[in-house]
């Protein structure tokens, strides 16, 4: 009798042990894939820094009613903290396993950020025309309220500030709502870099990975502007070319 009860108990124990061993392996695989993606972005020259992450439907930060949950850097010093150093990114990824990451724009790269429908249309047109597009990420959101992020070379940071290109599309974190159409993230701005999780099971993922070379922004701008104008219902293209100071 005791032996009969002993066998199921032993079998149950082995199953429980197998399940305990399996869960960490699955978590380890996810963590490894996340780290690999982050290191690929850094290897392509995108400077990274840790960002907040979802805590249920809220943000992991302490701010009550955070306006950009899981989309902002952890540190106020994110511009100087951002790095492509492999060892530092590995430490961040392992010590902050839930953290999203941002990439600071205007150092090596800019980002042209458009509504998802316009972005998909523009991407199809650009690829059909044989234009070198470069990396593209998509921020998913319900009701087609997502965004597509086109990574490009930066306009640069010359020693003579008077020679820098000011542009009416320049977007900074505090001016995001002022640019519902096309946004140009350059110096002083940032975007989430894949893989990133947002509240409500939204995410940021690569459509075209960081292994693609960064193109000049002006090779994409006209097509992106036209696509935004069409999806906004405008009859005329939006004036979007950079304005020299």
C-alpha positions in Angstrom: 0.0 0.0 0.0 2.8 2.4 1.0 4.7 1.5 -2.1 1.7 2.2 -4.3 1.3 5.6 -2.8 5.0 6.2 -3.0 5.3 5.8 -6.7 2.8 8.5 -7.6 4.3 10.8 -5.0 7.7 10.3 -6.5 6.4 10.8 -10.0 4.6 14.0 -8.9 7.8 15.2 -7.4 9.7 14.6 -10.5 7.1 16.4 -12.6 7.2 19.4 -10.2 11.0 19.5 -10.4 10.8 19.3 -14.2 8.4 22.3 -14.2 10.6 24.2 -11.8 13.6 23.6 -14.0 11.7 24.5 -17.2 10.3 27.9 -16.2 13.7 29.5 -15.6 15.0 28.1 -18.9 12.0 29.8 -20.7 12.7 33.1 -18.8 16.4 32.8 -19.6 15.6 32.3 -23.3 13.5 35.4 -23.3 16.1 37.4 -21.4 18.8 36.2 -23.8 16.7 37.2 -26.9 16.1 40.6 -25.4 19.7 41.2 -24.6 20.7 40.0 -28.1 18.3 42.6 -29.7 19.6 45.4 -27.5 23.2 44.5 -28.3 22.4 44.4 -32.0 21.0 47.9 -31.8 24.0 49.2 -29.9 26.3 47.4 -32.4 24.6 49.4 -35.1 25.6 52.6 -33.3 22.4 53.4 -31.5 23.2 54.8 -28.0 21.0 53.2 -25.4 19.8 54.0 -21.9 17.3 52.2 -19.5 13.7 53.3 -19.5 10.6 52.6 -17.4 8.5 49.6 -18.0 4.8 48.6 -17.5 3.5 47.8 -14.0 0.1 46.4 -14.8 -1.6 49.2 -16.7 0.6 51.8 -15.0 4.2 53.0 -15.3 7.0 51.6 -13.1 8.0 55.1 -12.2 6.7 56.8 -9.0 4.9 59.6 -10.8 1.2 59.7 -10.2 -0.7 59.7 -13.6 2.5 59.4 -15.6 1.7 60.9 -19.1 4.0 58.5 -21.0 3.9 55.2 -19.1 6.8 52.9 -19.9 8.0 55.3 -22.6 10.5 57.5 -20.8 14.1 57.2 -19.5 14.7 56.2 -15.9 17.4 58.8 -15.4 17.2 62.6 -16.0 20.8 62.2 -17.3 19.8 60.0 -20.1 21.5 62.0 -22.8 24.9 61.6 -21.1 24.1 58.1 -19.9 23.3 56.8 -23.4 26.0 54.5 -24.7 26.8 51.8 -27.2 29.2 50.1 -24.7 28.4 46.4 -24.8 29.5 45.6 -21.2 27.4 48.5 -19.8 24.3 47.4 -21.8 24.7 43.8 -20.6 24.8 45.0 -17.0 21.7 47.1 -17.4 19.8 44.3 -19.2 20.7 41.8 -16.5 20.2 44.0 -13.5 17.0 45.5 -14.8 15.3 42.6 -16.5 11.9 44.3 -17.0 13.3 47.7 -18.2 12.6 49.1 -21.7 15.4 51.0 -23.4 15.4 54.3 -25.2 17.9 55.4 -27.8 19.0 59.0 -27.8 18.6 60.7 -31.2 20.8 63.4 -32.7 24.1 61.8 -31.8 24.5 59.2 -34.5 21.0 58.9 -35.8 17.6 60.7 -36.1 14.2 59.1 -36.3 11.3 60.1 -38.5 8.2 59.1 -36.6 4.9 58.8 -38.4 1.3 57.4 -37.8 1.4 53.7 -38.5 -1.0 53.7 -41.5 1.1 56.4 -43.3 4.3 54.6 -42.4 3.2 51.3 -43.8 2.1 53.0 -47.1 5.3 54.9 -47.3 7.5 51.9 -46.6 5.8 50.0 -49.4 6.4 52.8 -51.8 10.0 53.3 -50.8 10.9 49.6 -51.1 9.1 49.4 -54.5 11.1 52.4 -55.7 14.4 50.7 -54.6 15.2 53.4 -51.9 17.5 52.3 -49.2 15.2 52.6 -46.2 17.3 51.4 -43.2 15.9 50.2 -39.9 12.2 50.6 -39.2 10.4 49.9 -35.9 6.6 49.8 -35.2 4.9 50.9 -32.0 1.7 48.9 -31.8 -1.5 50.5 -30.4 -5.2 49.8 -30.6 -7.4 51.3 -33.4 -4.4 52.0 -35.6 -3.1 54.7 -33.3 0.4 53.3 -33.4 3.6 54.8 -34.9 6.3 53.8 -37.3 9.9 54.8 -36.6 12.2 55.3 -39.5 15.8 55.4 -38.3 18.2 57.6 -40.4 21.5 59.3 -40.2 21.5 62.4 -38.1 21.7 65.9 -39.6 24.8 66.3 -37.5 26.1 68.5 -34.8 28.6 70.9 -36.3 30.9 73.1 -34.2 29.2 76.2 -35.6 25.6 76.1 -34.2 24.5 78.7 -36.7 25.0 76.1 -39.4 22.8 73.5 -37.9 19.5 72.8 -39.6 16.5 73.9 -37.6 13.3 72.3 -38.8 9.6 72.9 -38.0 9.2 69.1 -37.5 11.8 68.8 -34.7 10.3 66.9 -31.8 11.3 66.7 -28.2 9.6 64.7 -25.4 7.7 67.7 -24.1 6.4 68.6 -27.6 5.2 65.2 -28.7 1.5 66.2 -28.7 2.2 69.2 -31.0 3.3 66.7 -33.8 0.4 64.3 -34.4 1.6 63.8 -38.0 5.3 63.5 -38.8 7.8 64.0 -36.0 11.6 64.5 -36.5 13.5 63.2 -33.4 16.9 64.8 -33.4 19.1 66.4 -30.7 17.4 66.4 -27.3 14.9 63.7 -28.1 14.6 59.9 -27.9 12.5 56.9 -29.0 11.9 53.5 -27.5 14.1 50.8 -29.1 12.9 47.2 -29.6 12.1 45.1 -27.8 9.9 47.2 -25.6 6.6 46.4 -23.8 4.0 49.0 -23.1 0.8 48.9 -20.9 -2.1 47.1 -22.5 0.1 44.5 -24.2 1.4 47.1 -26.7 4.9 46.7 -27.8 7.7 48.1 -30.0 9.3 45.7 -32.5 11.5 45.8 -35.5 9.9 45.7 -39.0 13.4 46.1 -40.5 16.3 45.4 -38.1 19.3 47.5 -37.2 21.5 45.5 -39.5 20.3 47.8 -42.4 22.5 50.8 -43.0 21.1 54.2 -41.8 20.0 56.3 -44.9 20.1 60.1 -45.3 16.8 61.5 -43.9 16.0 63.6 -46.9 15.8 60.4 -49.1 12.7 59.4 -47.0 11.2 62.7 -46.1 9.1 63.5 -49.2 7.5 60.1 -49.3 6.7 60.1 -45.6 5.3 63.7 -45.8 3.1 62.8 -48.7 1.8 59.7 -47.0 1.0 61.6 -43.8 -0.8 64.3 -45.9 -3.0 61.6 -47.6 -3.9 59.8 -44.4 -4.7 63.2 -42.7 -7.1 64.0 -45.6 -5.1 67.0 -46.8 -5.3 67.9 -50.5 -1.8 69.5 -50.5 1.5 68.0 -49.2 2.5 69.3 -45.8 5.4 71.7 -45.9 8.1 69.7 -44.2 11.5 70.5 -45.6 14.2 71.6 -43.2 14.6 75.4 -42.8 18.1 76.6 -42.7 18.8 79.2 -40.0 
